[in-house]
Amino acid sequence: MFEIELRNPEELTIRLKDKVVNVNVAQSTIDAGLKVGTIGGAGEFEIGEMAIVGVELADGGVMYRIDIKGVKIGIVGSTAKMEDLDELGPVDILGTSNAKFVSVIEPKILIPMGNMDFAEVKAEVKVEKKLKIKNASSLPAVLEIWRLD
């Protein structure tokens, strides 16, 4: 099981049993409390049970795909363009500030970030402090919006 929280409008926190990882799309950084410090930019990283791929965007910045026990999380900031999304691959959970990305990526869960106006996305809205995921089979069959406050 793992949890996802919105730390600030541009930063998601993912908590596993023994690891906490903060992904900041505005700064293109990952902070996992590693001895080497904060990880910046694109690349492939393994942090505990997480496999992270950072993809450099055409206009600058980085978007991330994180795989935890078969659940794929995409974190896409405001600098991404539609043509960048192909590099993300399939995603179960999407954290983004752009509602237009939802119809392209088709996640099972949307986590609005930034000042996203998600009113145009047709889905049930849940308001919670954190999202708890047991495993891939516990994901919803139909899109849900999780507003993390």
C-alpha positions, 0 to 999 in steps of 0.5 A: 500500500502507498499514499499520495498527498498534494504537498503544494500546488506543484508537488506530490508526496508519495509515501510507502512503508519505508520511503517518502518521495516528493516530486516537484514538477515546477522545479523538475526535482525529486526529493527522497531523503537520499544521501546524494541530495535532491535529484534534478532533471530527466533520467531513470531512477530506482528509489526503494520500490519505485521505478521513476522515469523523468522525461525532458519536455520540448519547452523545458521542464520534466514530466515523471512516470512512477511505477509502484507495484504495477500502478503507474503514476504520471506527474505532468506540469504546466510546461508540457505540450500535447505532443510530449504526452506520448513519451509518458506511456499508459498511466493509472493515476495522473497529477496535472494542472491541465484538464486537456491532458485527461482525455489523451492519457485516460487515467483511472484517477485524476489529481488536480494540481496548480489552479486546474479547472477540472469542472469540464472533466466529467467524473465523480469528485472526492475530497480527501487529505490523501489518496490510499492505494492498495494495489493495481486491482483496487483502482476504480474502473471509471475515472475519479477525481481526487482533490487532495486538500 
